[in-house]
Amino acid sequence: MPTFMGLETAMSNDASDRMPRMPTYLVTGAAGFIGANYVHFLAEQEPDSLVIAVDYLGFASNLPNLDGAGERVVFEKADIADFPAMLELYKKHRPDYVVNFAAESHNDRAILDPSGFVRSNATGAQVMLECSRRVNVSSHVHVSTIEVYGELPPGQEWFDEASPLNAKTPYSAAKAAGDQLVRAYMHTYPEMNIRMTHCANNYGPYQLPEKLIPLMITNVLRGRKVPVYGDGLQMRDWLHVQDHCRDSRCAARRASAAVPGRSDRRVVVARLRHQRSARSDEHGHRSPGARRAE
Ligand SMILES: NC(=O)c1ccc[n+]([C@@H]2O[C@H](COP(=O)([O-])OP(=O)(O)OC[C@H]3O[C@@H](n4cnc5c(N)ncnc54)[C@H](O)[C@@H]3O)[C@@H](O)[C@H]2O)c1
Protein backbone atom coordinates (compact mmCIF):
# COMPACT_ATOMS: atom_id res chain seq x y z
CA MET A 1 0.00 0.00 0.00
CA PRO A 2 1.28 3.46 -0.77
CA THR A 3 2.03 5.86 2.02
CA PHE A 4 0.78 9.32 1.26
CA MET A 5 3.22 12.12 1.81
CA GLY A 6 0.40 14.44 0.77
CA LEU A 7 -2.03 14.96 -2.09
CA GLU A 8 -4.14 11.88 -1.75
CA THR A 9 -6.01 12.56 -4.94
CA ALA A 10 -2.82 12.04 -6.91
CA MET A 11 -2.88 8.43 -5.73
CA SER A 12 -6.56 7.73 -5.91
CA ASN A 13 -6.56 6.88 -9.60
CA ASP A 14 -4.23 5.31 -12.09
CA ALA A 15 -1.75 7.64 -13.76
CA SER A 16 -3.89 7.64 -16.90
CA ASP A 17 -6.71 9.34 -14.99
CA ARG A 18 -4.70 12.40 -14.09
CA MET A 19 -5.68 15.42 -16.17
CA PRO A 20 -3.54 17.19 -17.14
CA ARG A 21 -0.79 14.71 -16.62
CA MET A 22 2.10 15.87 -14.47
CA PRO A 23 5.67 14.95 -15.38
CA THR A 24 6.30 11.94 -13.19
CA TYR A 25 9.55 10.79 -11.63
CA LEU A 26 10.07 7.38 -10.13
CA VAL A 27 12.93 7.60 -7.64
CA THR A 28 14.18 4.44 -5.93
CA GLY A 29 16.19 4.27 -2.72
CA ALA A 30 14.18 7.34 -1.79
CA ALA A 31 14.35 6.82 1.98
CA GLY A 32 18.15 6.54 1.91
CA PHE A 33 20.77 9.26 1.97
CA ILE A 34 21.06 10.43 -1.65
CA GLY A 35 17.58 9.34 -2.73
CA ALA A 36 15.95 11.42 0.01
CA ASN A 37 18.03 14.44 -0.93
CA TYR A 38 17.00 13.93 -4.54
CA VAL A 39 13.30 13.78 -3.67
CA HIS A 40 13.58 17.05 -1.73
CA PHE A 41 15.58 18.57 -4.55
CA LEU A 42 12.94 17.61 -7.14
CA ALA A 43 10.13 18.86 -4.92
CA GLU A 44 11.85 22.24 -4.72
CA GLN A 45 12.96 22.48 -8.32
CA GLU A 46 9.89 21.01 -9.99
CA PRO A 47 6.84 21.79 -7.89
CA ASP A 48 4.59 20.75 -10.77
CA SER A 49 6.04 17.26 -11.05
CA LEU A 50 4.85 14.15 -9.28
CA VAL A 51 7.52 12.12 -7.50
CA ILE A 52 6.96 8.43 -6.78
CA ALA A 53 9.42 7.66 -4.01
CA VAL A 54 10.20 3.94 -3.77
CA ASP A 55 12.12 2.11 -1.06
CA TYR A 56 11.90 -1.28 0.61
CA LEU A 57 12.87 0.37 3.92
CA GLY A 58 16.00 -1.64 4.58
CA PHE A 59 18.65 -1.00 7.18
CA ALA A 60 19.99 2.21 5.64
CA SER A 61 16.59 3.80 5.13
CA ASN A 62 14.81 6.33 7.26
CA LEU A 63 11.33 7.20 6.06
CA PRO A 64 11.20 10.48 8.03
CA ASN A 65 13.94 11.66 5.67
CA LEU A 66 11.05 12.42 3.32
CA ASP A 67 9.12 14.53 5.82
CA GLY A 68 8.36 17.95 4.44
CA ALA A 69 8.98 16.93 0.84
CA GLY A 70 5.59 18.23 -0.13
CA GLU A 71 2.24 17.17 -1.44
CA ARG A 72 3.42 15.87 -4.78
CA VAL A 73 5.58 13.15 -3.30
CA VAL A 74 4.02 9.71 -2.93
CA PHE A 75 5.86 6.96 -1.11
CA GLU A 76 5.57 3.34 -2.25
CA LYS A 77 7.19 0.55 -0.29
CA ALA A 78 8.59 -1.94 -2.79
CA ASP A 79 11.63 -4.09 -3.52
CA ILE A 80 13.26 -3.17 -6.83
CA ALA A 81 14.33 -6.79 -7.31
CA ASP A 82 10.71 -7.96 -7.23
CA PHE A 83 9.75 -7.84 -10.90
CA PRO A 84 5.96 -8.34 -10.63
CA ALA A 85 5.68 -5.71 -7.88
CA MET A 86 7.81 -3.19 -9.74
CA LEU A 87 6.01 -3.71 -13.04
CA GLU A 88 2.71 -3.11 -11.29
CA LEU A 89 4.07 0.13 -9.84
CA TYR A 90 5.30 1.26 -13.23
CA LYS A 91 1.94 0.53 -14.84
CA LYS A 92 0.13 2.35 -12.07
CA HIS A 93 2.22 5.51 -12.19
CA ARG A 94 3.55 5.51 -15.78
CA PRO A 95 6.75 7.40 -14.90
CA ASP A 96 8.43 9.65 -17.43
CA TYR A 97 11.77 9.67 -15.66
CA VAL A 98 13.26 6.87 -13.62
CA VAL A 99 16.26 7.42 -11.36
CA ASN A 100 17.52 4.28 -9.66
CA PHE A 101 19.42 5.10 -6.49
CA ALA A 102 18.34 1.94 -4.65
CA ALA A 103 21.25 -0.20 -3.59
CA GLU A 104 22.68 -1.89 -0.59
CA SER A 105 25.64 0.41 -0.08
CA HIS A 106 27.41 -0.30 3.16
CA ASN A 107 30.75 -1.97 2.51
CA ASP A 108 31.15 -3.42 5.98
CA ARG A 109 27.72 -5.03 5.91
CA ALA A 110 28.43 -6.51 2.48
CA ILE A 111 31.36 -8.40 3.97
CA LEU A 112 29.03 -9.99 6.53
CA ASP A 113 26.27 -10.87 4.04
CA PRO A 114 26.98 -10.31 0.34
CA SER A 115 23.86 -11.99 -1.08
CA GLY A 116 21.46 -9.11 -0.35
CA PHE A 117 23.86 -6.82 -2.16
CA VAL A 118 23.72 -8.91 -5.32
CA ARG A 119 19.94 -8.92 -5.17
CA SER A 120 19.56 -5.13 -4.84
CA ASN A 121 22.53 -3.94 -6.85
CA ALA A 122 22.53 -6.43 -9.74
CA THR A 123 19.13 -8.15 -9.95
CA GLY A 124 17.41 -4.92 -8.90
CA ALA A 125 19.24 -2.98 -11.61
CA GLN A 126 18.03 -5.45 -14.24
CA VAL A 127 14.44 -5.50 -12.98
CA MET A 128 14.35 -1.69 -13.12
CA LEU A 129 15.71 -1.68 -16.67
CA GLU A 130 13.20 -4.27 -17.78
CA CYS A 131 10.29 -2.35 -16.29
CA SER A 132 11.52 0.87 -17.93
CA ARG A 133 11.71 -0.99 -21.24
CA ARG A 134 8.22 -2.44 -21.00
CA VAL A 135 6.60 0.79 -19.91
CA ASN A 136 8.68 2.85 -22.33
CA VAL A 137 9.87 5.62 -20.04
CA SER A 138 11.44 8.80 -21.43
CA SER A 139 14.70 8.23 -19.65
CA HIS A 140 16.22 5.79 -17.20
CA VAL A 141 19.13 6.89 -15.02
CA HIS A 142 21.15 4.22 -13.28
CA VAL A 143 23.21 5.57 -10.40
CA SER A 144 26.44 3.66 -10.07
CA THR A 145 29.56 4.49 -8.12
CA ILE A 146 33.17 5.24 -8.90
CA GLU A 147 34.00 2.39 -6.58
CA VAL A 148 33.41 -0.11 -9.41
CA TYR A 149 36.78 1.03 -10.80
CA GLY A 150 38.75 0.12 -7.68
CA GLU A 151 41.71 2.24 -6.68
CA LEU A 152 43.60 4.59 -8.95
CA PRO A 153 47.06 3.35 -9.88
CA PRO A 154 49.94 5.67 -8.94
CA GLY A 155 50.28 8.55 -11.37
CA GLN A 156 46.73 8.30 -12.69
CA GLU A 157 44.60 11.33 -11.92
CA TRP A 158 41.11 10.11 -12.61
CA PHE A 159 38.83 7.40 -13.90
CA ASP A 160 36.73 7.82 -16.96
CA GLU A 161 34.01 5.73 -18.56
CA ALA A 162 36.58 3.61 -20.40
CA SER A 163 38.34 2.64 -17.17
CA PRO A 164 38.18 -1.12 -16.59
CA LEU A 165 35.86 -2.40 -13.88
CA ASN A 166 38.02 -3.48 -10.97
CA ALA A 167 35.70 -4.02 -8.03
CA LYS A 168 37.34 -5.01 -4.76
CA THR A 169 34.45 -5.55 -2.34
CA PRO A 170 31.15 -7.45 -2.44
CA TYR A 171 29.36 -4.08 -2.60
CA SER A 172 31.32 -2.74 -5.53
CA ALA A 173 31.30 -6.13 -7.30
CA ALA A 174 27.51 -6.22 -7.10
CA LYS A 175 27.38 -2.61 -8.37
CA ALA A 176 29.75 -3.56 -11.21
CA ALA A 177 27.43 -6.45 -12.12
CA GLY A 178 24.61 -3.90 -12.26
CA ASP A 179 26.76 -1.71 -14.54
CA GLN A 180 27.28 -4.60 -16.94
CA LEU A 181 23.55 -5.21 -17.12
CA VAL A 182 22.99 -1.51 -17.80
CA ARG A 183 25.50 -1.59 -20.62
CA ALA A 184 23.93 -4.76 -21.99
CA TYR A 185 20.55 -3.00 -22.11
CA MET A 186 22.12 0.02 -23.80
CA HIS A 187 23.44 -2.18 -26.58
CA THR A 188 20.54 -4.58 -26.85
CA TYR A 189 17.78 -1.96 -26.72
CA PRO A 190 19.29 1.16 -28.35
CA GLU A 191 15.85 2.73 -28.53
CA MET A 192 15.89 3.02 -24.75
CA ASN A 193 17.18 6.24 -23.28
CA ILE A 194 19.53 4.96 -20.60
CA ARG A 195 22.11 7.02 -18.74
CA MET A 196 24.54 5.85 -16.08
CA THR A 197 26.48 7.95 -13.59
CA HIS A 198 29.58 7.14 -11.54
CA CYS A 199 30.02 9.45 -8.64
CA ALA A 200 32.65 9.85 -5.93
CA ASN A 201 31.85 10.00 -2.21
CA ASN A 202 28.91 12.15 -1.26
CA TYR A 203 28.39 14.10 1.93
CA GLY A 204 25.47 16.13 3.19
CA PRO A 205 22.15 15.89 5.05
CA TYR A 206 20.50 12.54 5.92
CA GLN A 207 23.73 10.57 5.78
CA LEU A 208 23.93 7.75 8.31
CA PRO A 209 26.25 8.51 11.24
CA GLU A 210 28.44 5.48 10.54
CA LYS A 211 29.73 7.07 7.30
CA LEU A 212 33.09 8.81 7.39
CA ILE A 213 32.31 12.52 7.65
CA PRO A 214 29.37 12.22 10.11
CA LEU A 215 31.40 9.74 12.14
CA MET A 216 34.38 12.10 12.32
CA ILE A 217 32.21 15.03 13.32
CA THR A 218 30.23 13.17 15.98
CA ASN A 219 33.38 11.62 17.43
CA VAL A 220 35.07 15.02 17.67
CA LEU A 221 31.95 16.52 19.27
CA ARG A 222 31.95 13.70 21.83
CA GLY A 223 35.65 14.02 22.55
CA ARG A 224 36.41 10.60 21.04
CA LYS A 225 39.25 9.57 18.76
CA VAL A 226 38.61 9.71 15.02
CA PRO A 227 39.17 6.53 13.01
CA VAL A 228 41.86 6.44 10.35
CA TYR A 229 41.46 4.15 7.37
CA GLY A 230 44.53 1.99 6.64
CA ASP A 231 47.78 3.93 6.97
CA GLY A 232 45.98 7.26 6.69
CA LEU A 233 47.51 8.08 3.32
CA GLN A 234 44.49 7.13 1.20
CA MET A 235 42.84 9.99 -0.59
CA ARG A 236 39.18 10.37 -1.45
CA ASP A 237 37.27 12.80 -3.58
CA TRP A 238 34.08 14.26 -2.18
CA LEU A 239 30.98 15.73 -3.71
CA HIS A 240 28.19 17.53 -1.93
CA VAL A 241 24.98 15.57 -2.35
CA GLN A 242 23.21 18.64 -3.78
CA ASP A 243 25.67 18.67 -6.68
CA HIS A 244 24.98 14.99 -7.26
CA CYS A 245 21.24 15.68 -7.23
CA ARG A 246 21.58 18.53 -9.70
CA ASP A 247 23.58 16.44 -12.15
CA SER A 248 21.31 13.41 -11.74
CA ARG A 249 18.35 15.59 -12.72
CA CYS A 250 20.33 16.90 -15.64
CA ALA A 251 21.06 13.32 -16.71
CA ALA A 252 17.37 12.43 -16.48
CA ARG A 253 16.06 15.48 -18.32
CA ARG A 254 18.58 16.23 -21.06
CA ALA A 255 16.91 15.27 -24.30
CA SER A 256 20.01 14.66 -26.34
CA ALA A 257 23.74 15.11 -26.44
CA ALA A 258 26.06 14.12 -23.70
CA VAL A 259 25.90 15.81 -20.36
CA PRO A 260 29.33 17.34 -20.00
CA GLY A 261 31.57 15.85 -17.35
CA ARG A 262 32.25 18.55 -14.80
CA SER A 263 35.66 18.26 -13.36
CA ASP A 264 35.01 20.95 -10.78
CA ARG A 265 32.08 19.01 -9.38
CA ARG A 266 33.97 15.76 -9.41
CA VAL A 267 31.25 13.75 -10.94
CA VAL A 268 31.12 11.85 -14.15
CA VAL A 269 27.77 12.15 -15.78
CA ALA A 270 27.75 10.35 -19.04
CA ARG A 271 24.91 9.93 -21.42
CA LEU A 272 25.46 6.45 -22.66
CA ARG A 273 22.90 5.84 -25.31
CA HIS A 274 24.35 3.82 -28.11
CA GLN A 275 23.78 2.51 -31.55
CA ARG A 276 24.10 -1.19 -32.09
CA SER A 277 26.90 -0.53 -34.51
CA ALA A 278 28.90 1.66 -32.18
CA ARG A 279 32.18 0.05 -31.24
CA SER A 280 32.70 2.01 -28.11
CA ASP A 281 29.98 2.92 -25.69
CA GLU A 282 31.81 5.59 -23.79
CA HIS A 283 32.05 9.28 -24.48
CA GLY A 284 35.27 9.83 -22.63
CA HIS A 285 34.24 12.77 -20.49
CA ARG A 286 36.70 13.04 -17.74
CA SER A 287 36.50 13.82 -14.14
CA PRO A 288 38.89 13.38 -11.30
CA GLY A 289 38.10 10.10 -9.66
CA ALA A 290 38.18 8.81 -6.18
CA ARG A 291 41.28 7.07 -4.94
CA ARG A 292 38.91 5.26 -2.71
CA ALA A 293 35.21 5.85 -2.64
CA GLU A 294 32.44 5.67 -0.05
N1 LIG B 1 26.91 7.57 -0.73
C1 LIG B 1 27.87 7.78 -1.62
O1 LIG B 1 28.91 8.40 -1.30
C2 LIG B 1 27.69 7.30 -3.03
C3 LIG B 1 28.64 7.65 -3.99
C4 LIG B 1 28.47 7.24 -5.31
C5 LIG B 1 27.37 6.47 -5.65
N2 LIG B 1 26.47 6.11 -4.70
C6 LIG B 1 25.30 5.32 -5.13
O2 LIG B 1 24.16 6.13 -4.88
C7 LIG B 1 23.06 5.27 -4.53
C8 LIG B 1 22.47 5.74 -3.22
O3 LIG B 1 23.49 5.68 -2.21
P1 LIG B 1 23.18 6.11 -0.70
O4 LIG B 1 24.45 6.51 -0.11
O5 LIG B 1 22.02 7.01 -0.66
O6 LIG B 1 22.77 4.70 -0.09
P2 LIG B 1 21.89 4.39 1.20
O7 LIG B 1 22.34 3.04 1.65
O8 LIG B 1 21.89 5.52 2.16
O9 LIG B 1 20.40 4.30 0.62
C9 LIG B 1 20.00 3.27 -0.26
C10 LIG B 1 18.51 3.08 -0.13
O10 LIG B 1 18.12 2.06 -1.06
C11 LIG B 1 17.17 1.22 -0.42
N3 LIG B 1 17.21 -0.10 -1.07
C12 LIG B 1 18.24 -0.97 -1.07
N4 LIG B 1 17.90 -2.07 -1.76
C13 LIG B 1 16.62 -1.89 -2.17
C14 LIG B 1 15.71 -2.69 -2.89
N5 LIG B 1 16.04 -3.92 -3.31
N6 LIG B 1 14.49 -2.19 -3.16
C15 LIG B 1 14.13 -0.95 -2.71
N7 LIG B 1 14.94 -0.16 -2.00
C16 LIG B 1 16.18 -0.63 -1.74
C17 LIG B 1 17.59 1.17 1.04
O11 LIG B 1 16.52 0.79 1.89
C18 LIG B 1 18.07 2.60 1.27
O12 LIG B 1 17.01 3.42 1.73
C19 LIG B 1 23.61 3.85 -4.50
O13 LIG B 1 23.28 3.23 -5.71
C20 LIG B 1 25.11 4.04 -4.37
O14 LIG B 1 25.80 2.97 -4.95
C21 LIG B 1 26.60 6.50 -3.40
The ligand as a Tripos MOL2 file, in Angstrom:
@<TRIPOS>MOLECULE
LIG
   44    48     1     0     0
SMALL
NO_CHARGES

@<TRIPOS>ATOM
      1 N1         26.9110    7.5720   -0.7250 N.am      1 LIG1
      2 C1         27.8680    7.7830   -1.6160 C.2       1 LIG1
      3 O1         28.9050    8.3950   -1.3010 O.2       1 LIG1
      4 C2         27.6920    7.2960   -3.0280 C.ar      1 LIG1
      5 C3         28.6420    7.6520   -3.9870 C.ar      1 LIG1
      6 C4         28.4670    7.2400   -5.3110 C.ar      1 LIG1
      7 C5         27.3720    6.4730   -5.6530 C.ar      1 LIG1
      8 N2         26.4690    6.1120   -4.7000 N.ar      1 LIG1
      9 C6         25.3020    5.3240   -5.1270 C.3       1 LIG1
     10 O2         24.1570    6.1250   -4.8850 O.3       1 LIG1
     11 C7         23.0610    5.2730   -4.5300 C.3       1 LIG1
     12 C8         22.4690    5.7430   -3.2210 C.3       1 LIG1
     13 O3         23.4870    5.6800   -2.2090 O.3       1 LIG1
     14 P1         23.1820    6.1060   -0.7020 P.3       1 LIG1
     15 O4         24.4500    6.5080   -0.1080 O.co2     1 LIG1
     16 O5         22.0210    7.0090   -0.6600 O.co2     1 LIG1
     17 O6         22.7710    4.6960   -0.0950 O.3       1 LIG1
     18 P2         21.8860    4.3910    1.1970 P.3       1 LIG1
     19 O7         22.3390    3.0350    1.6550 O.co2     1 LIG1
     20 O8         21.8940    5.5180    2.1590 O.co2     1 LIG1
     21 O9         20.3960    4.2950    0.6220 O.3       1 LIG1
     22 C9         20.0000    3.2690   -0.2630 C.3       1 LIG1
     23 C10        18.5060    3.0770   -0.1270 C.3       1 LIG1
     24 O10        18.1190    2.0630   -1.0600 O.3       1 LIG1
     25 C11        17.1690    1.2210   -0.4250 C.3       1 LIG1
     26 N3         17.2060   -0.0970   -1.0660 N.ar      1 LIG1
     27 C12        18.2390   -0.9730   -1.0750 C.ar      1 LIG1
     28 N4         17.9010   -2.0700   -1.7600 N.ar      1 LIG1
     29 C13        16.6210   -1.8920   -2.1740 C.ar      1 LIG1
     30 C14        15.7060   -2.6940   -2.8860 C.ar      1 LIG1
     31 N5         16.0410   -3.9240   -3.3100 N.pl3     1 LIG1
     32 N6         14.4870   -2.1860   -3.1560 N.ar      1 LIG1
     33 C15        14.1260   -0.9530   -2.7110 C.ar      1 LIG1
     34 N7         14.9390   -0.1550   -2.0020 N.ar      1 LIG1
     35 C16        16.1820   -0.6290   -1.7400 C.ar      1 LIG1
     36 C17        17.5930    1.1740    1.0370 C.3       1 LIG1
     37 O11        16.5170    0.7850    1.8880 O.3       1 LIG1
     38 C18        18.0650    2.6010    1.2700 C.3       1 LIG1
     39 O12        17.0130    3.4210    1.7320 O.3       1 LIG1
     40 C19        23.6060    3.8500   -4.4970 C.3       1 LIG1
     41 O13        23.2850    3.2310   -5.7080 O.3       1 LIG1
     42 C20        25.1090    4.0430   -4.3690 C.3       1 LIG1
     43 O14        25.7990    2.9660   -4.9550 O.3       1 LIG1
     44 C21        26.6020    6.5040   -3.4010 C.ar      1 LIG1
@<TRIPOS>BOND
     1     1     2 1
     2     2     3 2
     3     2     4 1
     4     4     5 ar
     5     4    44 ar
     6     5     6 ar
     7     6     7 ar
     8     7     8 ar
     9     8     9 1
    10     8    44 ar
    11     9    10 1
    12     9    42 1
    13    10    11 1
    14    11    12 1
    15    11    40 1
    16    12    13 1
    17    13    14 1
    18    14    15 2
    19    14    16 1
    20    14    17 1
    21    17    18 1
    22    18    19 2
    23    18    20 1
    24    18    21 1
    25    21    22 1
    26    22    23 1
    27    23    24 1
    28    23    38 1
    29    24    25 1
    30    25    26 1
    31    25    36 1
    32    26    27 ar
    33    26    35 ar
    34    27    28 ar
    35    28    29 ar
    36    29    30 ar
    37    29    35 ar
    38    30    31 1
    39    30    32 ar
    40    32    33 ar
    41    33    34 ar
    42    34    35 ar
    43    36    37 1
    44    36    38 1
    45    38    39 1
    46    40    41 1
    47    40    42 1
    48    42    43 1
@<TRIPOS>SUBSTRUCTURE
     1 LIG1         1 GROUP 0 **** ****
